[in-house]
Amino acid sequence: MGVLSGMRVVEGSAFVAIPLAGMTLAQMGAEVIRFDRLEGGLDAGRWPVTREGRSLFWAGLNKGKKSVAVNMKSDEGRELVTRLVTAPGDEAGLFLTNLRVRGWMDHETLSAHRPDLVTVTLLGDRHGNPAVDYSVNPALGFPMATGPEGSDEPVAHVLPAWDCIAGNLAVSSLLAAERHRLKTGKGQEVVLALKDVAAAMLGHLGIVGEVLVNGVDRPRSGNALYGAYGQDFVLADGARVMVIGLTDRQWRGLVAATGTGKAMEALEQRTGLPLRDEGARFRLRHEITALLAPWFAVRGLAEVAEALEAQGCTWSEFRSFARAVREDPDLSTDNPMMAEVEQPDIGSYPVPGTPVSFGAHPREAPVRAPLLGEHTEEVLADVAGLSSGEIGALMDRGVVAGP
């Protein structure tokens, strides 16, 4: 039984952030009920997909949930969704969505049926305009600071970072609002916008201040670690590694591993900049890299790894996704977070459970994603209180569907 066992959350969503939020809650023990159109949601076929067209994306973000398939174009279907969202119970009345529809699937309308309803709504931007990670990121400048030094071409990031952060903020927001309800008996709508999540991080990381206070539009610095020392090197056997000298301990370990202490002292004397200061290391990154590069260039990965590990250095080899999956034990069932799961219509492969380990609760194994409509009958009976005859009639009329 997970730490959130007994909690029931209803989810109406697409894309990354809110499905991630629902999955996170499910993996902590909450009962999460996802409702979709009869033909599947907006991301039912999103890439990556199997050769047969089954979405690995959808399976990945909906692990551990229950699925209800419902015709939301019909009045009966909308009424059923309303009943699920506003079902009674102290641990129910919790709703996650990024598909707000005014007039029926919005907090104002739904809370008329349950005044203590807690709704977490994710918008694109604060004005209600649509946005996704791949439009927010360019708007706020990150692709213009990413890429090879001296390049004028923007580089969009493959990781939907703001979706990931927004998903976890949605979890935090839901739990905070539920705590408020436990103390006061009052529900509320919590609204966050994807662009605001990104804009907030722009400020938290000091980038807004860097522009307005320092007058700096951050240039590209390639694979260098901004503001300290971190750089990639190609080895004698063609492998490429990233080494980090962010903290003083990391820096001293890197210098010791490469035997470049005297050369670094000479660099300090020549420039008057102390390399114990991380900012000085960034300013002198090209000179430092020139001193380190010969050491890496004549050694293979095994020798470099042994030397760096001996000094407790922070480093990594560059890998493709495929190599990482094949070679890194943290992506295999050697990691207690991972388990081999049989996903219907896809097959058996290792999938992650929650990365969080609670001291008072044993780690729960990950549970596969549901088939579309797999739990329609169960949920309509247990949550909406319908009889088998009523459910059968709804299926006959095409209002709901099973798997």
C-alpha positions as CSV (number, residue, x, y, z in Angstrom):
1,M,0.0,0.0,0.0
2,G,1.5,3.3,-1.1
3,V,1.8,6.5,1.0
4,L,-1.3,7.9,-0.8
5,S,-3.4,4.8,-0.5
6,G,-7.1,5.7,-0.2
7,M,-6.8,8.9,-2.2
8,R,-8.8,9.0,-5.5
9,V,-7.9,11.4,-8.3
10,V,-9.7,11.8,-11.6
11,E,-7.6,12.9,-14.6
12,G,-8.6,14.4,-17.9
13,S,-5.5,15.1,-19.8
14,A,-3.2,14.9,-22.8
15,F,0.5,15.6,-23.6
16,V,3.1,15.3,-20.8
17,A,2.6,17.4,-17.7
18,I,-0.8,16.3,-16.3
19,P,-0.4,12.6,-17.4
20,L,2.9,12.7,-15.5
21,A,1.3,14.2,-12.5
22,G,-1.4,11.5,-12.4
23,M,1.1,8.7,-12.9
24,T,3.3,10.1,-10.1
25,L,0.3,10.1,-7.7
26,A,-0.7,6.6,-8.9
27,Q,2.8,5.3,-8.2
28,M,2.6,6.7,-4.7
29,G,-0.6,4.7,-4.1
30,A,-3.4,6.9,-5.1
31,E,-6.3,5.5,-7.2
32,V,-6.0,7.6,-10.4
33,I,-8.9,7.3,-12.9
34,R,-8.2,8.6,-16.4
35,F,-11.1,9.3,-18.8
36,D,-10.7,9.5,-22.5
37,R,-12.7,9.7,-25.7
38,L,-14.0,6.4,-27.1
39,E,-11.3,6.5,-29.8
40,G,-8.6,7.5,-27.3
41,G,-7.2,10.8,-26.2
42,L,-5.1,13.3,-28.1
43,D,-1.9,11.3,-27.3
44,A,-3.2,7.8,-27.7
45,G,-0.9,7.2,-30.7
46,R,2.0,9.6,-29.9
47,W,5.5,8.6,-30.7
48,P,7.5,6.6,-29.9
49,V,5.4,3.8,-31.1
50,T,6.0,0.1,-31.7
51,R,6.1,-1.3,-35.2
52,E,2.5,-2.1,-34.8
53,G,1.7,1.5,-33.9
54,R,1.2,1.1,-30.2
55,S,2.2,4.2,-28.3
56,L,5.1,3.6,-25.9
57,F,4.7,7.2,-24.9
58,W,1.1,6.6,-23.7
59,A,2.0,3.4,-22.0
60,G,4.9,5.1,-20.2
61,L,2.9,8.1,-18.8
62,N,-0.2,6.2,-17.7
63,K,1.3,3.4,-15.6
64,G,-0.9,2.3,-12.6
65,K,-4.0,4.3,-13.7
66,K,-7.5,3.1,-14.4
67,S,-9.1,3.9,-17.7
68,V,-12.6,4.9,-18.6
69,A,-13.7,5.4,-22.2
70,V,-16.6,7.8,-22.6
71,N,-18.3,9.8,-25.4
72,M,-17.9,13.3,-24.1
73,K,-19.8,14.7,-27.0
74,S,-23.0,13.3,-25.6
75,D,-24.9,14.9,-22.6
76,E,-24.9,11.5,-20.9
77,G,-21.1,11.1,-21.3
78,R,-20.5,14.6,-19.8
79,E,-22.8,13.8,-16.9
80,L,-20.9,10.6,-16.2
81,V,-17.6,12.5,-16.2
82,T,-19.1,15.0,-13.8
83,R,-20.3,12.2,-11.5
84,L,-16.8,10.7,-11.4
85,V,-15.1,14.0,-10.7
86,T,-17.5,15.0,-8.0
87,A,-18.2,11.6,-6.4
88,P,-18.5,11.8,-2.6
89,G,-15.9,10.8,-0.1
90,D,-13.2,12.5,2.0
91,E,-10.5,11.1,-0.2
92,A,-12.2,11.9,-3.5
93,G,-13.1,15.2,-5.2
94,L,-9.6,15.7,-6.6
95,F,-9.3,16.6,-10.3
96,L,-6.3,17.1,-12.6
97,T,-6.7,18.5,-16.1
98,N,-5.2,20.5,-18.9
99,L,-8.3,20.2,-21.1
100,R,-10.5,22.7,-19.4
101,V,-13.8,23.2,-21.2
102,R,-15.9,26.1,-20.1
103,G,-19.5,25.2,-19.3
104,W,-19.0,21.6,-18.1
105,M,-15.4,20.5,-17.5
106,D,-14.2,23.5,-15.5
107,H,-14.0,24.1,-11.8
108,E,-16.8,26.6,-11.6
109,T,-19.3,24.2,-13.2
110,L,-18.0,21.1,-11.5
111,S,-17.8,22.6,-8.0
112,A,-21.5,23.4,-8.1
113,H,-22.0,19.6,-7.7
114,R,-19.3,19.4,-5.0
115,P,-18.3,22.7,-3.3
116,D,-15.2,21.2,-1.7
117,L,-13.8,20.0,-5.1
118,V,-10.1,20.5,-5.6
119,T,-9.1,21.1,-9.3
120,V,-5.6,21.6,-10.6
121,T,-5.7,23.1,-14.1
122,L,-2.7,23.5,-16.3
123,L,-2.9,26.2,-19.0
124,G,-0.5,27.0,-21.9
125,D,0.1,30.5,-20.8
126,R,-1.5,32.7,-18.1
127,H,-3.9,34.2,-20.7
128,G,-5.3,30.8,-21.6
129,N,-3.5,30.5,-25.0
130,P,-2.2,27.1,-26.1
131,A,1.5,26.4,-25.5
132,V,3.7,23.3,-25.3
133,D,7.2,22.8,-24.2
134,Y,8.5,23.1,-27.7
135,S,6.9,26.6,-28.1
136,V,7.7,27.9,-24.6
137,N,11.4,27.1,-24.8
138,P,12.1,29.2,-27.9
139,A,9.9,32.1,-26.6
140,L,12.1,32.4,-23.5
141,G,15.5,32.2,-25.1
142,F,17.0,28.8,-24.2
143,P,17.6,27.6,-27.8
144,M,19.5,30.8,-28.5
145,A,21.9,29.9,-25.6
146,T,22.3,26.3,-26.6
147,G,24.7,24.9,-29.2
148,P,28.3,25.3,-30.3
149,E,30.2,28.4,-29.3
150,G,30.0,31.0,-32.0
151,S,27.0,29.5,-33.8
152,D,24.0,31.6,-34.8
153,E,21.6,28.6,-35.1
154,P,19.1,27.9,-32.3
155,V,19.1,24.4,-30.8
156,A,15.8,23.2,-29.5
157,H,16.1,20.7,-26.6
158,V,14.8,17.1,-26.9
159,L,13.8,17.0,-23.2
160,P,10.4,18.6,-22.4
161,A,11.8,20.2,-19.2
162,W,8.9,22.5,-18.5
163,D,6.4,19.7,-18.9
164,C,8.3,17.6,-16.5
165,I,8.6,20.4,-13.9
166,A,5.0,21.4,-14.4
167,G,3.8,17.9,-13.9
168,N,5.5,17.7,-10.5
169,L,4.3,21.2,-9.6
170,A,0.8,19.9,-10.3
171,V,1.3,17.1,-7.8
172,S,2.6,19.5,-5.2
173,S,-0.3,21.9,-5.8
174,L,-2.9,19.1,-5.6
175,L,-1.5,17.8,-2.3
176,A,-1.2,21.4,-0.9
177,A,-4.8,22.1,-1.8
178,E,-6.0,18.8,-0.4
179,R,-4.2,19.6,2.9
180,H,-5.9,23.0,2.9
181,R,-9.3,21.2,2.5
182,L,-8.5,18.8,5.4
183,K,-7.9,21.9,7.6
184,T,-10.7,24.1,6.4
185,G,-13.2,21.9,4.5
186,K,-12.9,24.2,1.5
187,G,-12.1,23.3,-2.0
188,Q,-10.4,25.5,-4.6
189,E,-9.1,25.6,-8.2
190,V,-5.3,25.8,-8.5
191,V,-4.2,27.2,-11.9
192,L,-0.7,27.1,-13.3
193,A,0.6,27.8,-16.7
194,L,3.3,26.0,-18.6
195,K,5.0,29.3,-19.7
196,D,4.9,30.6,-16.1
197,V,6.6,27.5,-14.9
198,A,9.4,28.1,-17.4
199,A,9.5,31.9,-16.7
200,A,9.7,31.2,-13.0
201,M,12.8,29.0,-13.6
202,L,14.3,31.7,-15.8
203,G,14.1,34.0,-12.8
204,H,15.1,31.4,-10.2
205,L,18.3,30.5,-12.1
206,G,19.3,34.1,-12.2
207,I,18.9,34.6,-15.9
208,V,16.4,37.4,-15.7
209,G,18.8,39.2,-13.3
210,E,21.7,38.5,-15.6
211,V,20.0,40.4,-18.4
212,L,18.5,43.3,-16.4
213,V,21.3,43.8,-13.8
214,N,24.4,42.8,-15.8
215,G,23.1,43.7,-19.3
216,V,24.2,40.2,-20.5
217,D,22.5,38.2,-23.1
218,R,24.1,34.8,-22.4
219,P,26.1,33.6,-25.3
220,R,26.5,29.9,-26.4
221,S,29.3,28.1,-24.7
222,G,29.0,24.7,-26.3
223,N,29.3,21.8,-23.9
224,A,31.0,24.0,-21.3
225,L,29.4,24.2,-17.9
226,Y,28.3,27.9,-17.5
227,G,30.0,29.7,-14.7
228,A,32.4,27.0,-13.6
229,Y,34.4,24.3,-15.3
230,G,32.9,21.4,-17.2
231,Q,34.0,20.2,-20.6
232,D,33.8,17.2,-23.0
233,F,36.9,15.5,-24.4
234,V,37.4,12.9,-27.1
235,L,39.6,10.0,-26.1
236,A,42.2,8.0,-28.0
237,D,39.7,5.2,-28.6
238,G,37.0,7.5,-29.9
239,A,34.9,7.6,-26.7
240,R,33.8,11.0,-25.5
241,V,33.6,12.0,-21.8
242,M,32.2,14.9,-19.8
243,V,34.2,16.0,-16.8
244,I,32.9,18.4,-14.1
245,G,34.9,20.8,-12.0
246,L,32.0,22.8,-10.4
247,T,33.0,22.6,-6.8
248,D,36.5,23.0,-5.4
249,R,36.6,19.3,-4.5
250,Q,35.6,18.3,-8.0
251,W,38.2,20.6,-9.5
252,R,41.0,19.3,-7.3
253,G,40.1,15.8,-8.1
254,L,40.2,16.5,-11.9
255,V,43.6,18.2,-11.6
256,A,45.0,15.3,-9.5
257,A,43.6,12.7,-11.9
258,T,45.2,14.3,-14.9
259,G,48.5,15.3,-13.2
260,T,48.1,18.9,-14.4
261,G,48.7,20.7,-11.0
262,K,51.9,22.5,-12.0
263,A,50.4,23.6,-15.3
264,M,47.3,25.0,-13.5
265,E,49.5,26.9,-11.0
266,A,51.4,28.4,-13.9
267,L,48.1,29.4,-15.5
268,E,47.1,31.1,-12.3
269,Q,50.4,33.0,-12.0
270,R,50.2,34.1,-15.7
271,T,46.6,35.4,-15.5
272,G,46.3,36.4,-11.8
273,L,43.0,34.5,-11.5
274,P,42.7,31.9,-8.8
275,L,41.4,28.6,-10.1
276,R,39.9,27.8,-6.7
277,D,37.2,30.3,-7.8
278,E,34.6,28.7,-10.1
279,G,34.0,31.9,-12.0
280,A,37.7,32.1,-12.8
281,R,37.6,28.6,-14.1
282,F,34.8,29.5,-16.5
283,R,36.7,32.6,-17.7
284,L,39.8,30.5,-18.3
285,R,37.9,27.5,-19.7
286,H,39.6,27.5,-23.1
287,E,43.1,27.7,-21.5
288,I,42.2,25.0,-19.0
289,T,40.8,22.7,-21.8
290,A,44.0,23.2,-23.8
291,L,46.0,22.0,-20.8
292,L,43.8,19.0,-20.1
293,A,43.1,17.9,-23.7
294,P,46.5,16.2,-24.3
295,W,46.0,13.9,-21.3
296,F,42.6,12.7,-22.6
297,A,43.7,12.5,-26.2
298,V,46.3,9.7,-25.6
299,R,44.2,7.5,-23.3
300,G,41.3,5.2,-23.8
301,L,38.1,5.0,-21.8
302,A,39.2,2.3,-19.4
303,E,42.4,4.1,-18.4
304,V,40.5,7.5,-18.1
305,A,37.8,5.9,-16.0
306,E,40.2,4.3,-13.6
307,A,42.1,7.6,-13.1
308,L,39.0,9.7,-12.6
309,E,37.3,7.1,-10.3
310,A,40.4,6.9,-8.2
311,Q,40.1,10.6,-7.4
312,G,36.4,10.6,-6.9
313,C,35.8,12.8,-9.9
314,T,32.4,13.7,-11.3
315,W,32.3,12.6,-14.9
316,S,30.4,10.5,-17.5
317,E,30.8,9.0,-20.9
318,F,28.5,10.2,-23.6
319,R,26.1,7.6,-24.8
320,S,23.1,7.3,-27.1
321,F,19.8,6.3,-25.7
322,A,20.3,2.8,-27.1
323,R,23.7,2.4,-25.5
324,A,22.5,3.8,-22.2
325,V,19.6,1.3,-22.1
326,R,21.8,-1.6,-23.0
327,E,24.7,-0.7,-20.7
328,D,23.6,1.3,-17.7
329,P,22.4,-0.9,-14.8
330,D,20.3,2.0,-13.5
331,L,18.1,1.4,-16.5
332,S,17.7,-2.3,-15.8
333,T,16.1,-4.4,-13.1
334,D,19.3,-4.2,-11.2
335,N,17.8,-0.9,-10.0
336,P,15.0,-1.5,-7.4
337,M,13.0,1.3,-9.1
338,M,12.7,-0.8,-12.3
339,A,10.7,-4.0,-12.9
340,E,9.9,-6.1,-15.9
341,V,6.3,-5.4,-16.9
342,E,4.1,-7.1,-19.5
343,Q,2.3,-4.3,-21.4
344,P,-0.6,-5.7,-23.4
345,D,-0.1,-5.3,-27.2
346,I,3.4,-4.1,-26.6
347,G,5.3,-6.8,-24.8
348,S,7.6,-7.2,-21.7
349,Y,10.3,-4.6,-20.9
350,P,11.7,-2.9,-17.9
351,V,9.7,0.2,-16.7
352,P,10.3,2.5,-13.8
353,G,8.2,2.9,-10.7
354,T,8.5,5.9,-8.5
355,P,12.1,7.1,-8.0
356,V,11.1,8.1,-4.4
357,S,11.8,5.8,-1.5
358,F,9.6,6.3,1.6
359,G,11.1,5.0,4.8
360,A,7.7,4.0,6.2
361,H,6.4,2.2,3.0
362,P,8.1,-0.5,1.0
363,R,8.8,0.4,-2.6
364,E,5.9,-0.6,-4.8
365,A,6.6,-2.4,-8.1
366,P,5.4,-0.4,-11.2
367,V,2.1,-1.4,-12.6
368,R,1.4,-1.4,-16.4
369,A,-0.7,1.2,-18.1
370,P,-4.3,0.2,-18.7
371,L,-5.9,-0.5,-22.0
372,L,-8.3,2.2,-23.2
373,G,-11.6,1.6,-21.3
374,E,-10.2,-1.3,-19.3
375,H,-11.9,-0.1,-16.1
376,T,-15.0,1.5,-17.5
377,E,-17.4,-1.1,-15.9
378,E,-15.5,-1.2,-12.6
379,V,-15.4,2.5,-12.2
380,L,-18.9,3.2,-13.2
381,A,-20.1,0.6,-10.7
382,D,-17.8,1.5,-7.8
383,V,-17.6,5.2,-8.2
384,A,-20.7,6.3,-10.1
385,G,-22.9,3.7,-8.4
386,L,-24.4,2.3,-11.6
387,S,-25.9,-1.1,-11.9
388,S,-24.7,-3.7,-14.4
389,G,-27.9,-3.1,-16.4
390,E,-27.4,0.6,-16.5
391,I,-23.8,0.2,-17.6
392,G,-24.8,-2.3,-20.3
393,A,-27.4,0.2,-21.6
394,L,-24.8,2.9,-21.7
395,M,-22.5,0.7,-23.7
396,D,-25.3,-0.3,-26.1
397,R,-26.0,3.4,-26.8
398,G,-22.3,4.1,-27.4
399,V,-21.9,6.4,-24.4
400,V,-19.1,4.4,-22.8
401,A,-16.9,1.5,-24.0
402,G,-14.8,-1.2,-22.6
403,P,-11.3,-2.3,-23.8
